Amino acid sequence: MKKKNVILPALTLAFLSSFFAISILTIKFNQPIKNLVKAYVIRYSYAYLEPEAQKDLEINIIPLDQVWEMLGKVNQDRALNDLRQLTGEDPICIRSGCYTITDRLSGSEGLDWAQDYLYENLVNMGYSVEFHSWSTPDYADQNVIARKQGVLKPTEEVYFVAHVDGARSYDAHFPAADDNASSVVNGLELARILSNYQFKRTLVLFFSSGEEQGSKGVRAYLDQLSSEEFGAIKYVVNHDMTGYDDNHDKVMELFHGGHPPSVGLTQMMSEIIGIYHLDLVPKVVVGCP
């Protein structure tokens, strides 16, 4: 079954490639990393960049000792424990009790348990966490949003996004392990490691719902933002299906919308994979999967 293959090293490696983007952008205040592109690469949304900033997309990436330190803190056993609970292999334990998830469909009890698990863990890590409720004529659910305020530029936000909901399959138990518990696990491990550091910009970990119905949770969130709040979003990295390498080619696809800032961000992430010697093959792809 697919879910068993998610425990391969691809899970942690995929997490690391995304993790580097926020680290290299924000971890040291005195690093000579200038002219950073202002990207908005969330699925179904596209990037923007002030015209004058488009003149220079050159990024000077310098390996940092603190990033190497963070890499040593990635715990694959801990990530696997999260994965087993989110997919129903093990009971998921939250404040109200322990339950077994059979699916994480939008609006389902299983998704509620998964969201409570995320909320409680993120609060315990010291994040400011909120539920953002949304509804449409056909669906209603909530997003889980965790923030860690930046030190120098708290009004500028860097988002890491992963959808928690899953799709229905033909079996009675459809764990949605790769799509998209794998990326939720990435986000949790990212949260644990970054909780012990201070950053220039505000870190936002966004766990959405309604993705399988057309990114309804993300759309609802964006629709209610003011122009000022929307403008505060400087970078977005969306994780989707990051845990299953069916042909074992280690290819990490980095999608962008064809806009200069999206291209710049994905190219930067591709370079980071090489600079830190990850066992991945980055592939920059135009469009959304």
HUQUIKA-V255976 format. One record per backbone hydrogen bond with DSSP energy under -0.5 kcal/mol. NH is the residue of the N-H (numbers start at 0). CO is the residue of the C=O. If there is no record, write none. Layout:
# HUQUIKA-V255976
nh-><NH,NH>
co-><CO,CO>
This chain:
# HUQUIKA-V255976
nh-><3,4,4,5,5,6,7,10,12,13,14,15,16,17,18,19,20,20,21,22,23,24,25,26,30,32,33,38,38,40,44,47,52,53,53,54,55,60,61,67,68,69,70,71,72,73,75,78,79,80,81,82,83,84,85,86,87,88,89,91,92,93,93,96,98,100,107,111,112,113,114,115,116,117,118,119,120,121,122,123,124,125,126,127,128,129,131,132,133,135,140,142,143,144,144,145,146,147,150,151,152,155,156,156,157,158,159,160,161,162,163,164,165,166,173,173,174,179,180,181,182,183,184,185,186,187,188,189,190,191,192,193,194,195,196,199,201,201,202,203,204,205,205,206,206,207,207,212,213,214,215,216,218,219,220,221,222,223,223,224,229,230,231,232,233,233,234,236,238,238,244,245,247,251,252,253,254,255,262,263,264,265,266,267,268,269,270,271,272,273,274,275,276,277,279,280,281,282,284,286>
co-><0,0,1,1,2,3,4,7,8,9,10,11,12,13,14,15,16,17,17,18,19,20,21,22,27,30,31,36,233,235,41,37,49,49,50,51,52,58,59,63,64,65,66,67,69,70,73,74,75,76,77,78,79,80,81,82,84,83,83,98,90,91,96,93,91,98,104,107,108,109,110,111,112,113,114,115,116,117,118,119,120,122,121,146,126,144,142,130,140,138,133,131,206,129,142,204,127,202,198,199,199,152,154,231,201,234,203,236,205,238,207,207,103,178,101,171,172,177,175,176,179,179,180,181,182,183,184,185,186,187,188,189,190,192,193,25,152,155,147,157,145,159,203,143,204,161,205,209,210,210,209,208,214,215,216,217,218,219,220,221,225,226,227,229,156,231,156,158,160,236,242,243,244,280,250,282,252,284,258,259,260,261,262,263,264,265,266,267,268,269,270,271,273,272,277,249,279,251,253,255>
